[in-house]
Amino acid sequence: MTEPAILVENLKKEFRIRHLGGGKKFTYGTLAETLSDGMTNLFRRVRGLEPLNQVRWEQFTALDDVSFDVEEGEVIGMVGRNGAGKSTALKILSRIMEPTGGRIVLNGRVASLLEVGTGFHPELTGRENIYMNGAVLGMSRREIAGKFDEIVEFAGVDRFLDTPVKRYSSGMTVRLAFAVAAHLEPEILLVDEVLAVGDAAFQKKCLGKMGDVASSEGRTIIFVSHSMPAIQRLCTKGLFLEQGQVAYFGEVEEAVRRYLSTGASGGEQGDDLLAGLKEHEVPDSAIKRCMILNADGLPCPELRLGEPFSIYVEIQARRDFADLALTLSIDTANQIRVVTLKNHDIGYPLKVNAGE
C-alpha cells in the first residue's frame, strides 16, 4: 500500500493574543504619558494594588485536532468561513509556521502560493526570482532552464524579466508566482485564495493549468477558495473547516453544501421568504405562504446542488383579480441576482378569486 502524499494527524495550533486591561484601548502614547503611567503603577504596586492597564494574554486555538490524509494525485478543495483556520493549515503544511501539536508527513516537494509574492525577493529581478524559487524547490539549474520559456510565456511578463519585482504590480507578481509554482513540477501544490488578485482571463488560465497539472501530471493539490464553482470544477474531494476543526472531509459536493448551509436560518420553512415578499403586496391581496419544495413536492429547508425544486406561493385576495403579476428573483449568498422570472413572461396567467 502506497503512502499518502499528505498525512495530517491531530494537528493543533495555538496563538497568544495580547489584551490591555483597565478598559483602555491599546494606543501608542507620548513619552510623558508613558512616564506618568509608569510612576502611577510603581506607587500602586507599593500599596499592593493591581497596576493600571496591565497586559494579559489569551490563548487562542486556530486549529484543534485536525486530521486528514491526501492520496497522490488528489485535488482537495478546502472551504470554510474567514477565520476557520484554512490559511493557518496551509502555512503549517508549507513549513512557514510550526504547529503546537500533532504531526505532518509530506511525501514530495512542496510549492506554495499563499499570498502575493510568496518566496520572491523584491530586490531581485523576475528572471533571478525564477531561478531562486526553482533552487528552493530542489531543482537543478538545467531543470529550471528547461521550463523557463514556458513560465515566462504563461506569466506574460517577458518585457519586465530584468526589472526588480518590487516594481511589479500585484497582478504581475501573482502571475509570475503562480507560473513558477505550477511549472517547476512540485509533487504537492498548495494554493490559497491569492488567485483572486489576477484578472478574469488570468484566473481562467490558472484554473485550467491547475486542472492539467492534477489530471495529466498526477500532482497533489490543496486549493483554498471562496469560489464554489472553481472548487466543484477542480477538486476531487472537499475539506470543510469550521472553528478550527474538520467539520466534513469527503465528497466535494457535500462539503460545498455543508459550507453554504452554515448560518442558514433554522426557523420554520418559509418565514424568511415571507418577510421579503410581504413588502411587495398589492392592495386587497396578501401572500399567506411561500415554500421551497424538493423534487418530491415536499417542503425542505435546504437543497442539494443540482437538485430540482419548485416554489409554492399561496395568495389570499379580498376581491377578484383577473390577472395578477407575480415576479420571482433568485439571488446568491453574495446578493448577486441570478435570475428573474415573471408569470407573464412564461405564459402563465394568474387568476385569483376573492376569499381563495
N, C-alpha and C positions, 0 to 999 in steps of 0.2 A: 504493500500500500504506500503510495507516494505521500510525502509530507505536504501539508498545505503551504501555499505561498505566504500567507499571513496567519499567525496564531496569536490571539489575544486572550489572556486568562486573568480574570479578577482584577482588571485594570482600575486603578484608583488614582485620582489627582486632587490634591487639596491646595488651597491658597490661603494666605493670611491677609485679611483685609484690615486696614487701619481705620480707626474711628477716633475722633477727637471728642472727649467728654465735655461736660459742663454746658451742653446745649448750644455751643458755639461752632459755627461752621469753620472748617479749616481754611485760613487765608494767610497770605504772606504779609505780615505786619511790618511796621517800621522798626528800626533799631531801638528807638525809645520805648515802643510798646513791648518789645521782646525783653528789654532790661527790666521794665516795670513788672511784667508778668513773672519774671524770674525772681525778683525780690519778694513779690507777694507770695509766691509758692514757698520760698525759703521760710518766711515767717509762719506760714500755715503749717509747714512740717514741724517747726519748733513747738508750735502749740498743739501738735498731734492731730491736725486737721488734714483732710484729703486735699491734694493740690488741685487748683483750678485747671480746667481743660486738659485733664490727664488723658494721655493716649491709651486706648485699649485696642486689643486685637481680636478679630473674629475669624474663626476657622470656616472657610467656605469650601464645600465639596463640589468640584466641577464634574468629576466622573466618579461613579460609585459602583464597583463590582461589575465592570463591563467585560463581557466575554463573547467572542465570536471567532470563527475561522473562515478564511477565504481560500478556495482552491485555485490552482494555477489556471489562468485564462478567464476567470470570472470577473464581471464588472458589477461592483456594488454601488448602489445609489444610497448615500447617507442623507436622511432627511430629518427635520426637526425644527422647532422654533428657534429664534435667536436666543442664545444663552443655554441651549440644550447640551452643549459640550462637543459639538461637531468639530470645530476648529481646534479645540484643545486635543481631541483624539488624533487628528491629523498631524499636529505638531509633535506629539509624542511618537507617532509612527515614523515621522521624519527625523527623529532623534534631535530635534531642536529643543525639546523640553524633556526633563526627567520625570518619570511617574513617581507618585508617592508609594504605590504598592502594585503588586501584580507583575506579570511578565509578558513580553512580546517576543515572538520569534519571526524573523523576516528571512525568507529564502530567496535571495536575489538582490540585484542592485536596485536602489530606490531613487526615483526622481520625484520631486515635489514642486508644485506650483500653488503656493498658499496665499501669496499676495503679490502685488505689482513689484517686479524687480527682485523677487526672491533669489538669493545667491549671486546677484550681479554686483560688481563693484562700480560705483558711479564714476570714478575717475578713469576707468578703463574703457576702451572703445568697444563697439559691438563685436568686432572681429576678435578682440582679445578675450571678451567675456564668453564667447562661444567655446574657445579652446580651454579657458579656465573651468567652465562648467563641465565640459567633457572629461577633463582630468580629475575633477572631484568625483565624477561617477565611475572612475577607474578605467577610462578608455585611453587607448594609445593615441598619439598624435596622428598616426596613419588612419585609424578608425574615424577620428573626428574629421580629418580632411576628406575622407570618402563621403561623408554626409554633409559637408559644409555647403555645397551649392544648393542642395535640397532645403536646408534650413533657411538660407538667405532668401530663396525664391518664395518659400512658404510665408515667411515673416514680412516680405515686401519692404525691406529696409536697406536694399543694396546701395542706395545713394548715400546712406549715412553710416556705413560699416566702420569707417575710420573716425567717427565722431564719438566723443565720450558719452556714455549712457546717461549721464546727469543732464544732458541737453535734449534727451528724448522726451516726447510726450508720454503720458501714462499709457495711451493706446499703443504706441510704438514699442514701449518697454514690455508690455504684456504679450504683444505679438511675438517678439523675439524670444521671450522667456518660454512661451508655450512651444514655439518651434524647436528650441533646444531640447526641452524636456521630452517632446514626443518623438524626435528623430534620432536621439542618441541611444535608442534601444535599451532602456532600463527594463528589468523584468517586472518591476512594480511602479506604477504611476499614481501619484496622489494629487488630485486636482480639487481646489476649493472654488468658491463662487467667484473667483477672480476673472473668469471669462466674461462676466457682466460688464467689465471695463471696455472691451472691444466693441466695434460697431457691429451692426446686424450681419453684414456679409462675412466678417471675420468669425463671429460666433458660429455661424453655419458651417464655415470651413473647419473650425476647431472640432465641432461635434462630429463632422464627417471623418476627420482624421482619427479621433478617438474611437469611432466605430471600426475603422480599418485596423487600427492597432490592436483592438480587442479581438476582432473576428479572424483576421488573416494572420496576424503575428502572434496571437496567443498570449498577449501581455495581461497582467492582472491590474485592474484599475479600481480605485476608490474615488468616487465622484460626489462631491457635496454641491448641491444646488437647490435653489428655491423654485426652479423651473420644473414643474412636474412633467410636462410633455417631454423635456430632454431626459429626465430620469427614466421615464417609461420607454423611450425610444432606445436608449443606450444600454440600460442596465439589465442584468440577468437576475439579480436579487436586490432586495431593499432592506436597509437597516434604519429603523426608526428609533431615534434617541429622544427621551423625554426626561427632563430634570436630571441629566447626567446618568441615566440608566437605559438599558436596552429594553424598549417597550415592545419591539417586534423585530424579528430577523427571519426573512423568508421570501415569499413571492413578492415581486416588486409592486404588483397591482394592489396587493393587500397592504403593503407598507405605505403606499401613497394614500390609500383610502383611510387608513387609521390616522395618518398625519393630517389630512384635510378635515377629518371629523373632529379633531381636538378643538375644544372651545365651542362646539355646537350646543345650541340650546337643548336642555333636557326636559323642557316643558311639554305640554300636550301638543300633539301634532296639529299644525295649522294656526297656533296662536301668533307666531311671528309673521306668517303670511297675512293674516287678517289685519295686523297692526298697520301694515303698509297699504293694504287695499282700501281700508275704510276712509283714508284721506281723499280718495278719488270717487266717492259715491255721488250719484246724481240724485236730485230731489225725487221723492216718492219711491225710492228703491233702497235696498240695503243688502249688503253682502253678509250672509249668515255663516257660511262655512267655506273653507278653502283647504283642500288636502292634496298632498302628493301621493299618488297611487303607484305601486310597483307593477311589474308585468302581469301579476295575478289579479290586479284590481284591488289590492289590499293597501290600507294606509301604512306608510312607512316613514320613520324619522330621517332616514338617510338612504342613499342609493349607491350601489357599486358603480365604478367607472364603466361606461359602455352599456349599462343596463337600461332597457327601455322603460319609460314611465309615462304617466298621464297626470293631468292636474284637474281636480274636481272642484268646481265653483258652484255654490248654492246662493241664488239671489231671491230675495223676497220683495215683491212690489205692492204698493198701495193703490196702484191704478194699472190699467193695461198699457203695455209697451209693444208696439208693432215691430220695432226693430231696435234693440239696444246695441250699443257699440262696446265691445269688450277687447281690451288690449292687454297682452301678456308680454312682459320683458324678463329676460333671464340675465343676471349679472354674475361675474365670477367673484371669488372672495376678495379680489383686489378692486372691486367696484368697476370692472370693465364690462361694458354691455356686450353680450354675446349675440343675442337675437331678440327681435321684437316681432310679435305675431298679433294680427288683428283678425277678428272673426270675419269681417267683410272681405279681407284680402284672400282668405282661403275659401270663400264662397259658402259661409256658414251663417245664415241669418239667425238672430237671437230674438225670439218672441216670448214675452212674459205676460201672464195674466195676473190680475190683482188677486192677492191672497196666496198665490203659489210660491 
